[in-house]
Amino acid sequence: MTEFAKNTIVYVMQKLLRCGCCKAISDSLSRRNYLMSDVGIPEIWHFIYKSRSTSQLTSPDYSAPYTLAEEQARLFAFYQWVHNRMHSPARALKILFLVGKYESILGWVSTSMSEACTQIHAHTHTHTPFNGHSPGKPGLDGSEFLHA
């Protein structure tokens, strides 16, 4: 590590200690993450929110129906597909709403934020996330998204 890098680290640490930020960071690491039940919007099952001005993300911990790794991977692939489609250089979108096999997803981009959230279909009683097709691509009719 260069001398400049070492000095920069020392300088930043001193500033963080002086303003009490190290304690705030340490305290936040000891707290549990939040759940969708903490947010209080029962119709939404999960979301990812990104502030464009700070490039910070927030997202609740996974909870039902995304308790298995396969379900989480499928949801994340769905989010990736929506993000890539909304930020496509060929034709960027501001709002995208899709109805998938297991949930609906809304992607929304404004000058200050990007957000994607999911809502489980009211008629869905079982959640079987994988059927062996290509990862992260819609079905032929655009109604099904699959996990990696």
N, C-alpha and C positions, 0 to 999 in steps of 0.2 A: 504494500500500500504506500502511496506517495505521501510525502510530508504534508502537501496541500490537503489531501483527503483526510488525514489524521486531524489536522487543525480544524477542518470543516466539521468533522464529527464532534470534536470537543466543543466547538462554538455552538453547534445546534443543541447538544445535550445541556450546556449551561443555560441557554435560553429557555429550553423546555423545563428545566428544574426551577429557574427563577419565576416563571409564570405559573407554576403548579401543574403544568400539562402532564408531566410524568405520572403524577398521582392520578389524574383523571384517566389517563390511558390504562394504568394498572387497575384502577377500579372498574373500568368498563370491561376489561378482559376477565375479571372475576365474576361478572354478572352473566346470567344465562341470556341467550338470544331470545328474541320475542317470537311469539306464535301468531298465527292468524286470529286466534281467539282473543289475543291482546288488542288487535287492531279494531275488532268490533264490527266487521262487515261480513256477516255470515254467508252472503251470496258469493263472495270471492274466496277461492280455496288457496291461492298462492299468487304472488306477484314479484316482479323485479322492478325496481325504480332506480333511475340514474339521473342525478343532477348534472346538467350539461355544463353549468358554470364551474362546479368543483370537481367533476368527474368522479363523484362518490356514488357508490351503489348501496342499496339496502334491500333486504329480502328476508322474510321470516324463515324460521326453521321449517323444515318439511314436517307436515302432519298428515293425518288421514285425508285423502286416500293415497298420499305419496309416501308411504312408510317403507316400502321396499326399494332397494337400490335400482331395480329395473324400472320401477315407476318414476323414480327421480331422474334417471337417465333419459327416459322417454320424454318427460316434461322438459328437461333441459334441451334436448334435441329440437323439440317443438319451439322453445324460445329462440334457439339459434336460427332456425329456419325463418321465423317471423322477423328477427333482427336483420338477417341478411336480405330478406325481401324488402323490408322497409328502407334499408340504407343502400339499396342497389344503385350502382352508378347509372344504369340504363334508365331507371325510372323509380326514384325515391318516393315513398309514400308518407303521408302524415298520420293516417289512420288505417288500420287493417283489422278486420273482424273475421275470424274463421270459426267454423263449427267443425270440430273433429269428432272422432268416434267416441271419445270418452269425456271431452270437455270442450268448451268454447274458449277462444283466446282473443283478447283485444290488445293490439299494439297501438301505441299513441306516441307521437313525437311532436314536441313543440319547441319553441326557441329556448325554453328554460329546462326541459326535462324529456326523458324517454321513459316509457313505462310499458310493461306487458303484464297482464293479469289473466288468470284462468277462472272459469266458472264451470262447475260440474253440471252436466245435464240433469234436470230434475228426474228424468225417467231412468237414470243409471242406478242400478242396484248392485251390480258386481263390477269389478275393475280388473280386467285381464289385459295387461298392457302390451303383450308381445305376440305377434303372429308370424314372425319370420321373414317379413319383407325388408326392403332396403331401409337403412336408417335415415331418419330426418327428412323424408320426402313425402309429399302428399300422395294419397291414393289417386287412381286415375280420375275419379270424380272430384278430387280436391277435398274430400270429407274425412280422410283418415291420415293421421300422422303416427309414425312408429319410432321406437327408440333404437339406439345404437346397439 
